Every structure is written in C-alpha cells, then in structure tokens.
Amino acid sequence: MNPKRLYLHTIGCQMNVYDSEQIAMQLAAVGYEQTASMDGADLIIVNTCTVRAKAEQKAFSLLGRLAKMKRHKKRLIIGVAGCVAQQEGQRIMERMPAVDLVFGTQAIDRLPHLIQQIEARRCRIVDVDMVVTPDIPESLVGSQDQSHVSKFVTIMRGCDNYCAYCVVPFVRGRETSRKPESIISEIKALVDNGVKEVTLLGQNVNSYGKNQDLCSFPELLAMINEIEGLSRIRFTTSHPKDLGPDLILAFRNIAKLCSHIHLPVQSGSNRVLKRMNRNYTREQYLDKVAELRDTCPQIAITSDIIVGFPGEGETDFEQTLQLVKTVQFDGLFAFQYSDRPPAPAVKLPEKISEAIISNRLQAVLAFQDKLTRSKNQQLVGSTQWVLTDGLSKKQAAGNPAGSNQELQWTGRTSTNKIVNFYVDESTADNQNLIGKLVGVHIDKGYSHSLSGRAINLEPSWRGLKGVENYAA
C-alpha cells in the first residue's frame, strides 16, 4: 500500500523548525511519509508564527492558495499549527472553511489521534487546550541522513518575561523546562545518528530549571559537553537580565561550547527599555558585553533590535545606533515594531508612523552591514576551524566558482560565521567532509560570509578553546 504523504510548511523561529520535525515524526507513526511536493500531498500542515505581522500574513496567504487546491482535491486534509493556531483557534475555521484542523503549541503529541479522527469522520477539529505548567512530552528522534550535521533541541518552552511587545507567553504558555536526563538522552540519540552539533532552544535558556528543582543552565551545558562524539554546542535565545557569571564563565571553561552568543538588546534607550519591560538598562547590557569579552576574547555577539516601538523618539533611536557602534555586533536582526494582540504594547500611545519606522530600519541595517563586513574583513589572513555542512550552494547547483579540479564546501565557524571554502579534489577525504572540522585559511570577507581554502582536515585537537583562530 502506498504511504500517505505529508507536506510541512514552516514559518518562523528555530523552535518552529524543531516542532515541525516532531510533527513529522508523530505522523510517521500513523503512516505519513514526508514529501517535498505540495501537489502530491494528502495532508498539508502550515506551522505558523505570530511574533511579526508579516509572518502571520504569509500564513493566511498560503492558506488561501491551499483552499483553491482543495477544490480540485476534496480529500486533502489541511492543518494549521504553531502560534497563530494557538492564538486564533476557532477564528481560523471561520475565516478559512477549507481548514480541517487547528492545533496549538501544546497539542503536537495529540496530533496522530486528531488526524485519525479526521480521516475516519471527515470532521473539523480545533485543539488549542493549554495548561499553566505542562509536562513536556518526550521528543522523538528519527534516523538522520549524513547531511544533518547540526540539529535543534528544545530544552524548555514558554516564557515568564512578558515583554510589552511579545505574544510568546500567551501562545506558548508559562516557562517549563525539560528534565536534563531527557535532553541528554535525545542528544545522545542524535549523535548516534551522525549529528555533530546541537543548538539548545528556549525563549530564555538562561532561566532553564528555574523554580523546578532542576540543574542550572551552565550545569546542563557541562553535562552535554561530556557526550562522546558531539563536537559543538550552541544555544539561543539568551535574555540579558538573566545572563549571570556562571554562564559567562562557561564560554571559557566548556570546551565544546561555541564562541557565540545571541543577546537581544532590542533598544539602546533606557526609556524605551523600561516601556518594553525588559528589566535591564543600557549600562547593564554594556557591562555584560564587556564581561563576556574579558572572559572569552574571541566571542562573537549578535543581537535583535526593534525599531519604532511606541514612544521611540529621535533621541532614543540615536541612542540605539550609538549602542550598536559601541558594542560592534558581529550580526544584527532588526525588525519593525508591529502591534501583536494581546501584547500590552498594543495599548500604548505615541505610535510611530510607518515611514519613520521604515527609515529607521534601513538606517540601522545599513550601519550594521558596514560593521559586519569590516569585522569579517579583519579575519582575512587568519585560519578558522569550520564544521562542514556540505557542498556550497554554488557547487550544489553545478556552478562552482573555482576550477574544474576543485570542490567548494560550506560550514560555520565556532563564532557562527558562514565560510565557503575550496578543497582540491586530490585532497584526502575530499568526498567525505560533511561533519568534519576543517582548518580554512580566510582569503575574503563579505557582509554575510567568508571564503577561503582548506589547509587542515579534521584536527585531533578539535573542540578545544583557542584553536578557532590561529596564525596560518
């Protein structure tokens, strides 16, 4: 019997990517095989994001196109998952008659039963039930093909911070951490299947285990560091107010922890930070950046900024630009503020016009682009250890930039910089570099990547601090 086919469309953050993987594995148990073809699918699930207005608009636009598809394929099942599903619930059914299933962020483990009900009864179901402090179900681990070098692992869900602009506490619930033994078990299974790097996910990983009688986040990192066969550990996201000395020291003391932290600042103005309910000041943020760099001089720091928050004046925005200049971020994600009900900022006065917000966004992005290019160009002449993901996009497309005797590979440094590099075809193991650490001499630095040539393959001292950047 031919398997049923599942098409998954994921919008939003890394946690949604992880959730989509869990959705696929849950549905494999009831006969669904994932497909890359939307046209050939029996079940289509759109995993949605509501953090930005644009992401929500994309979801409903896609659902509109799927409704047209269903007119010609009556037995197609359409499902909506994620944060928009959790927030809108029954309203999606009313707005989109073609949708068969709406299931929330805490319903993934109930999904097989929901789909079986729809298959048997051709009914429409909404399941957005939430509990205040849910038990996080055990994650499923599927077999990995050799191209999966890095994987996401959710270590906690929900958020207790209630930043004024954010809907996450309303759509993902209160903060709940997984037990460390469950996390360790999942990572060991991933490593057994060929994974070399994990990225630990949470809305605020710094508060892992808080109020649950579990180990601290730095203690969890130390346990993961001991897993045989794992090369690198990353995490995101980290709230500045909870970044303490123990976690800062982990960047020096935990060998497999990558030298990169994503530390969202959101604004450089104390007045705006207070209105955002961020619970730290500009000065406190800068102090923590200085402590990070004192402890781990090679660390790369990236951040998020929201422009146009209600009441943000020109002076406030200039303070944000000045903070970006002072910190010298390695990379920056900047976003236009948009009202996201039921976040408290929706009710704040002094909304900023779209024209001003757009101009401010372009200004901060242009400033950071020059900064990132300059920082990348400073790495020219150095050698960086790169964990190889696979062939570069140019090479995979059959259009390598080098000669016919070379292959171009791609990967990331410990500091999370993309590197495209050449390896001569005569080099040993050239056909088997996926998942290996390669020493790459950097020839060029661009706004979003580095390029160079491999000079060392798979060092025996991989993972040790201090080898990411050495004189060739």
C-alpha positions as CSV (number, residue, x, y, z in Angstrom):
1,M,0.0,0.0,0.0
2,N,1.3,3.4,-0.9
3,P,2.2,5.6,2.1
4,K,0.2,8.7,2.8
5,R,2.1,11.9,2.0
6,L,2.7,14.8,4.4
7,Y,3.8,18.3,3.3
8,L,5.0,20.6,6.0
9,H,5.4,24.4,5.5
10,T,7.3,26.1,8.4
11,I,7.2,29.8,9.1
12,G,9.1,31.5,11.9
13,C,11.8,30.7,14.5
14,Q,14.1,27.7,15.2
15,M,11.5,26.4,17.7
16,N,9.0,26.1,14.9
17,V,11.6,24.2,12.9
18,Y,12.1,21.8,15.8
19,D,8.3,21.4,16.3
20,S,7.9,20.6,12.6
21,E,10.4,17.8,12.9
22,Q,8.4,16.5,15.9
23,I,5.1,16.8,13.8
24,A,6.7,14.8,11.0
25,M,7.8,12.0,13.4
26,Q,4.5,11.9,15.2
27,L,2.6,11.4,11.9
28,A,5.1,8.8,10.6
29,A,3.6,6.6,13.3
30,V,0.2,6.7,11.6
31,G,1.5,6.1,8.0
32,Y,2.5,9.6,6.7
33,E,5.7,10.0,4.8
34,Q,7.1,13.5,4.3
35,T,7.2,14.9,0.8
36,A,8.7,17.9,-0.8
37,S,5.8,18.2,-3.2
38,M,2.8,20.2,-2.1
39,D,0.8,19.0,-5.1
40,G,1.3,15.3,-4.2
41,A,0.4,15.6,-0.5
42,D,-2.6,14.0,1.2
43,L,-2.0,16.2,4.3
44,I,-0.6,19.7,4.4
45,I,0.3,21.4,7.7
46,V,1.3,25.1,7.9
47,N,3.3,25.7,11.1
48,T,2.8,29.4,11.8
49,C,4.4,32.3,13.6
50,T,2.6,35.3,15.1
51,V,5.6,37.2,16.5
52,R,5.6,39.5,13.5
53,A,2.6,40.7,11.5
54,K,4.3,39.8,8.2
55,A,4.7,36.1,9.3
56,E,1.0,35.9,10.1
57,Q,0.1,37.4,6.8
58,K,2.3,34.9,4.9
59,A,0.4,32.0,6.7
60,F,-3.0,33.2,5.7
61,S,-1.9,33.9,2.2
62,L,-0.7,30.3,1.9
63,L,-3.9,29.0,3.4
64,G,-5.9,30.9,0.7
65,R,-3.9,29.2,-2.0
66,L,-4.4,25.8,-0.4
67,A,-8.2,26.4,-0.3
68,K,-8.1,26.7,-4.1
69,M,-6.1,23.4,-4.3
70,K,-8.7,21.6,-2.1
71,R,-11.5,22.4,-4.6
72,H,-9.8,20.0,-7.0
73,K,-8.6,17.5,-4.3
74,K,-11.6,17.0,-2.0
75,R,-9.9,14.6,0.4
76,L,-6.8,16.8,1.0
77,I,-6.5,17.5,4.8
78,I,-5.3,21.0,5.7
79,G,-3.9,21.7,9.2
80,V,-2.7,24.8,10.9
81,A,-0.1,24.6,13.7
82,G,2.0,26.9,15.8
83,C,1.5,30.3,17.4
84,V,-1.2,31.6,15.0
85,A,-3.2,28.4,15.6
86,Q,-2.9,28.8,19.3
87,Q,-3.9,32.4,19.3
88,E,-6.7,32.4,16.7
89,G,-8.1,28.9,17.3
90,Q,-11.8,28.7,16.1
91,R,-11.5,32.0,14.3
92,I,-9.2,30.3,11.7
93,M,-12.0,27.8,11.0
94,E,-14.5,30.7,10.5
95,R,-12.1,32.6,8.2
96,M,-10.8,29.6,6.3
97,P,-13.5,27.0,5.6
98,A,-11.0,24.7,3.8
99,V,-9.0,24.1,7.0
100,D,-9.7,20.8,8.7
101,L,-7.5,21.0,11.8
102,V,-6.2,23.8,14.0
103,F,-3.9,22.5,16.8
104,G,-1.9,24.6,19.3
105,T,1.6,24.6,20.6
106,Q,0.9,22.0,23.3
107,A,-1.1,19.6,21.1
108,I,1.7,18.1,19.0
109,D,1.7,14.8,20.9
110,R,-2.0,14.5,20.4
111,L,-1.7,15.0,16.6
112,P,-1.8,11.4,15.4
113,H,-5.2,10.8,17.2
114,L,-6.6,14.1,15.8
115,I,-5.6,13.1,12.2
116,Q,-7.1,9.7,12.6
117,Q,-10.4,11.3,13.7
118,I,-10.5,13.5,10.7
119,E,-9.6,10.6,8.3
120,A,-12.4,8.5,9.8
121,R,-15.1,11.1,10.2
122,R,-14.1,13.9,7.8
123,C,-14.7,16.3,10.6
124,R,-13.1,19.6,11.5
125,I,-11.2,19.9,14.8
126,V,-9.8,22.7,16.9
127,D,-7.4,21.7,19.7
128,V,-5.7,24.6,21.4
129,D,-6.0,23.5,25.0
130,M,-3.3,24.7,27.3
131,V,-2.3,24.1,30.9
132,V,-0.4,26.5,33.0
133,T,2.7,24.3,33.7
134,P,2.6,21.5,31.1
135,D,4.8,18.4,31.2
136,I,6.9,18.5,28.1
137,P,6.4,15.2,26.3
138,E,9.4,13.1,25.3
139,S,10.9,14.3,22.0
140,L,11.1,11.8,19.1
141,V,14.4,11.2,17.3
142,G,14.3,10.0,13.8
143,S,17.1,8.5,11.7
144,Q,19.3,11.2,10.2
145,D,20.9,11.2,6.8
146,Q,24.5,12.2,6.7
147,S,23.7,15.8,5.6
148,H,22.2,16.6,9.1
149,V,25.3,17.9,10.8
150,S,23.5,20.2,13.2
151,K,20.1,19.8,14.9
152,F,17.9,21.9,17.2
153,V,17.0,20.5,20.6
154,T,14.2,22.2,22.7
155,I,15.2,22.3,26.3
156,M,12.3,24.5,27.6
157,R,9.1,26.0,26.4
158,G,7.1,29.1,27.2
159,C,8.2,32.4,28.8
160,D,7.6,34.3,32.0
161,N,9.1,37.6,31.0
162,Y,6.0,39.3,29.4
163,C,8.0,41.9,27.4
164,A,5.5,44.5,26.3
165,Y,5.7,43.8,22.6
166,C,5.7,40.0,22.7
167,V,2.9,37.4,22.4
168,V,5.0,34.3,23.3
169,P,3.8,33.9,26.9
170,F,0.2,33.9,25.5
171,V,0.7,31.4,22.8
172,R,3.4,29.1,24.3
173,G,2.4,29.3,27.9
174,R,4.5,29.7,31.1
175,E,8.1,28.7,31.3
176,T,8.6,25.0,31.6
177,S,12.0,23.1,31.4
178,R,12.6,19.6,30.3
179,K,14.4,17.2,32.6
180,P,18.1,17.1,32.0
181,E,18.2,13.3,31.5
182,S,15.6,13.6,28.8
183,I,17.7,16.3,27.0
184,I,20.9,14.2,27.3
185,S,19.1,11.1,26.0
186,E,17.8,13.0,22.9
187,I,21.3,14.5,22.1
188,K,23.0,11.1,22.5
189,A,20.5,9.6,20.1
190,L,21.1,12.4,17.6
191,V,24.9,11.9,17.9
192,D,24.5,8.2,17.3
193,N,22.7,9.1,14.1
194,G,25.6,11.3,12.9
195,V,24.8,14.7,14.4
196,K,27.9,16.7,15.4
197,E,26.4,20.0,16.7
198,V,23.3,20.8,18.7
199,T,21.6,24.1,19.2
200,L,19.7,24.3,22.5
201,L,16.4,26.2,22.2
202,G,14.3,28.1,24.6
203,Q,12.7,31.5,24.8
204,N,15.1,32.3,27.6
205,V,17.6,29.5,28.1
206,N,19.3,31.4,30.9
207,S,16.4,30.6,33.2
208,Y,16.4,26.9,32.5
209,G,15.4,24.9,35.5
210,K,14.2,27.9,37.5
211,N,11.6,27.0,40.1
212,Q,11.6,23.4,39.0
213,D,14.3,21.9,41.2
214,L,16.4,21.1,38.2
215,C,20.1,21.8,37.4
216,S,21.1,25.3,36.2
217,F,21.7,26.0,32.5
218,P,25.5,26.1,33.0
219,E,25.3,22.8,34.7
220,L,23.3,21.4,31.8
221,L,25.9,22.6,29.4
222,A,28.6,20.9,31.4
223,M,26.7,17.6,31.2
224,I,26.2,17.9,27.4
225,N,29.9,18.7,27.0
226,E,30.6,15.2,28.2
227,I,28.7,13.4,25.4
228,E,31.1,11.4,23.3
229,G,31.0,12.2,19.6
230,L,29.5,15.7,19.9
231,S,31.7,18.4,18.6
232,R,29.9,21.6,19.3
233,I,27.1,23.2,21.5
234,R,25.2,26.3,20.7
235,F,22.1,27.9,22.3
236,T,19.5,30.6,21.7
237,T,18.0,32.8,23.0
238,S,19.6,34.4,26.0
239,H,17.9,37.2,28.0
240,P,20.4,39.9,29.2
241,K,18.7,40.2,32.6
242,D,19.4,36.6,33.4
243,L,23.0,36.3,32.0
244,G,25.0,35.6,35.1
245,P,28.7,35.0,35.9
246,D,28.4,31.2,35.7
247,L,27.1,31.2,32.1
248,I,29.7,33.8,31.1
249,L,32.5,31.6,32.5
250,A,31.1,28.6,30.6
251,F,32.4,30.3,27.4
252,R,35.9,29.9,28.8
253,N,35.6,26.6,30.6
254,I,33.3,24.4,28.5
255,A,35.3,23.1,25.6
256,K,32.5,22.3,23.1
257,L,30.5,25.5,23.8
258,C,30.8,27.7,20.7
259,S,32.2,31.2,21.0
260,H,29.0,32.9,20.0
261,I,26.1,34.4,22.0
262,H,22.9,35.9,20.6
263,L,22.0,38.5,23.2
264,P,18.9,40.6,22.1
265,V,19.1,44.2,23.3
266,Q,16.0,45.5,21.5
267,S,16.8,49.2,22.2
268,G,19.7,51.4,23.3
269,S,17.4,53.7,25.2
270,N,16.7,53.2,28.9
271,R,13.4,54.9,28.5
272,V,12.3,52.6,25.7
273,L,13.7,49.5,27.5
274,K,11.6,50.4,30.5
275,R,8.5,50.7,28.4
276,M,9.3,47.4,26.8
277,N,9.5,45.8,30.3
278,R,13.0,44.4,29.5
279,N,14.2,44.7,33.1
280,Y,17.8,45.8,32.4
281,T,19.4,49.1,31.5
282,R,21.7,50.1,28.6
283,E,24.6,50.3,31.1
284,Q,23.9,46.8,32.5
285,Y,23.8,45.4,29.0
286,L,27.2,47.0,28.1
287,D,28.7,45.7,31.3
288,K,27.7,42.2,30.4
289,V,29.1,42.6,26.9
290,A,32.4,43.7,28.5
291,E,32.4,40.8,30.9
292,L,31.8,38.3,28.0
293,R,34.7,39.7,26.0
294,D,37.0,39.8,29.0
295,T,36.2,36.1,29.7
296,C,36.2,34.9,26.0
297,P,38.1,37.5,23.8
298,Q,37.2,35.7,20.5
299,I,33.4,35.6,21.3
300,A,31.0,36.8,18.6
301,I,28.0,38.7,19.8
302,T,24.8,39.1,17.8
303,S,21.6,40.8,18.8
304,D,18.0,41.8,18.0
305,I,16.7,45.4,17.7
306,I,13.1,46.6,17.4
307,V,12.7,50.0,15.7
308,G,9.6,52.2,16.0
309,F,8.4,51.0,19.4
310,P,5.6,53.2,20.6
311,G,7.1,56.5,22.0
312,E,10.5,55.9,20.5
313,G,11.8,59.4,19.7
314,E,14.8,60.5,17.6
315,T,17.0,60.7,20.7
316,D,16.0,57.2,21.6
317,F,16.8,55.9,18.2
318,E,20.2,57.7,18.1
319,Q,21.0,56.0,21.5
320,T,20.3,52.7,19.8
321,L,22.6,53.5,16.9
322,Q,25.3,54.6,19.4
323,L,24.9,51.3,21.3
324,V,25.4,49.3,18.1
325,K,28.5,51.3,17.3
326,T,29.8,50.8,20.9
327,V,29.2,47.0,21.1
328,Q,30.4,46.3,17.5
329,F,28.0,43.4,17.0
330,D,29.0,40.6,14.6
331,G,25.5,40.5,13.3
332,L,22.1,42.1,13.9
333,F,18.5,41.2,13.3
334,A,16.4,44.4,13.1
335,F,12.6,44.4,13.0
336,Q,9.9,47.0,12.6
337,Y,7.6,47.2,15.5
338,S,4.1,46.0,14.8
339,D,1.1,45.6,17.2
340,R,0.6,42.0,18.2
341,P,-2.5,41.5,20.3
342,P,-2.8,40.7,23.2
343,A,0.7,42.0,23.9
344,P,0.4,45.1,26.2
345,A,2.2,47.4,23.8
346,V,-0.9,47.3,21.6
347,K,-2.5,49.8,24.0
348,L,0.5,52.1,24.3
349,P,0.1,55.7,22.9
350,E,2.5,57.5,20.7
351,K,2.6,55.1,17.8
352,I,5.3,55.8,15.2
353,S,4.4,56.3,11.5
354,E,5.3,53.6,9.0
355,A,7.5,56.0,7.1
356,I,9.6,56.8,10.1
357,I,9.9,53.2,11.2
358,S,11.0,52.2,7.7
359,N,13.7,54.9,7.6
360,R,15.0,53.9,11.0
361,L,15.1,50.2,10.0
362,Q,17.1,51.0,6.8
363,A,19.5,53.2,8.8
364,V,20.3,50.5,11.4
365,L,20.6,47.7,8.8
366,A,22.9,49.8,6.6
367,F,25.1,50.7,9.7
368,Q,25.3,47.1,10.8
369,D,26.0,45.8,7.2
370,K,29.2,48.0,7.1
371,L,30.2,46.9,10.5
372,T,29.7,43.2,9.8
373,R,31.7,43.5,6.5
374,S,34.5,45.3,8.3
375,K,34.7,42.6,11.1
376,N,34.7,39.8,8.5
377,Q,37.4,41.5,6.5
378,Q,39.5,41.7,9.7
379,L,39.6,37.8,9.6
380,V,41.3,37.8,6.2
381,G,44.7,36.0,6.7
382,S,43.5,34.0,9.7
383,T,42.7,30.3,9.8
384,Q,39.2,29.4,11.1
385,W,38.0,25.9,12.1
386,V,34.9,25.2,10.1
387,L,32.3,22.5,10.8
388,T,31.4,21.4,7.3
389,D,27.7,21.2,6.5
390,G,28.0,20.1,2.9
391,L,28.7,21.5,-0.6
392,S,28.2,25.2,-1.1
393,K,25.1,26.4,-2.8
394,K,27.1,27.3,-6.0
395,Q,28.7,23.8,-6.0
396,A,25.4,22.0,-5.3
397,A,23.9,24.0,-8.2
398,G,26.6,22.8,-10.5
399,N,28.2,26.2,-10.8
400,P,31.4,26.3,-8.7
401,A,33.3,29.5,-8.7
402,G,36.7,27.6,-8.7
403,S,38.4,25.4,-11.3
404,N,37.2,22.0,-12.5
405,Q,39.7,20.4,-10.2
406,E,38.2,21.9,-7.0
407,L,35.1,21.5,-4.9
408,Q,33.6,24.3,-2.8
409,W,32.2,23.3,0.6
410,T,30.4,25.3,3.3
411,G,30.2,25.4,7.0
412,R,30.3,27.6,10.1
413,T,33.0,28.7,12.5
414,S,32.6,28.5,16.2
415,T,31.7,32.2,16.1
416,N,28.8,31.2,13.7
417,K,30.2,32.8,10.6
418,I,29.4,31.1,7.3
419,V,32.6,30.0,5.4
420,N,32.7,28.8,1.8
421,F,36.0,27.1,1.0
422,Y,37.7,25.2,-1.7
423,V,39.3,21.8,-1.3
424,D,41.4,20.3,-4.2
425,E,39.9,17.1,-5.5
426,S,43.1,15.3,-4.9
427,T,43.0,16.1,-1.1
428,A,42.3,13.0,1.1
429,D,38.7,12.6,2.2
430,N,37.5,15.4,-0.1
431,Q,34.4,13.4,-0.8
432,N,33.6,12.9,2.9
433,L,34.0,16.3,4.6
434,I,30.4,16.5,5.9
435,G,30.5,16.7,9.7
436,K,34.3,17.2,9.8
437,L,36.2,20.2,11.3
438,V,38.4,21.8,8.6
439,G,41.0,24.4,9.1
440,V,40.3,27.1,6.5
441,H,42.7,30.0,5.5
442,I,40.4,33.0,5.0
443,D,41.0,34.9,1.7
444,K,38.0,37.2,1.6
445,G,35.4,38.7,3.9
446,Y,31.9,39.7,2.8
447,S,28.8,41.2,4.5
448,H,27.3,37.7,5.2
449,S,30.1,35.2,4.8
450,L,33.8,34.4,4.5
451,S,35.7,32.5,1.8
452,G,39.0,30.6,1.8
453,R,40.9,27.4,1.2
454,A,41.2,24.3,3.3
455,I,44.7,23.8,4.8
456,N,43.9,21.2,7.5
457,L,41.4,18.4,7.7
458,E,39.9,17.1,11.0
459,P,42.4,18.2,13.7
460,S,43.0,15.7,16.5
461,W,42.5,18.6,19.0
462,R,39.1,19.6,17.7
463,G,36.7,21.3,20.1
464,L,39.5,22.8,22.2
465,K,39.2,26.5,23.0
466,G,41.7,28.8,21.3
467,V,42.1,26.8,18.1
468,E,39.3,28.6,16.2
469,N,41.6,31.5,15.1
470,Y,45.3,31.0,14.8
471,A,48.1,32.3,12.6
472,A,48.5,30.1,9.5
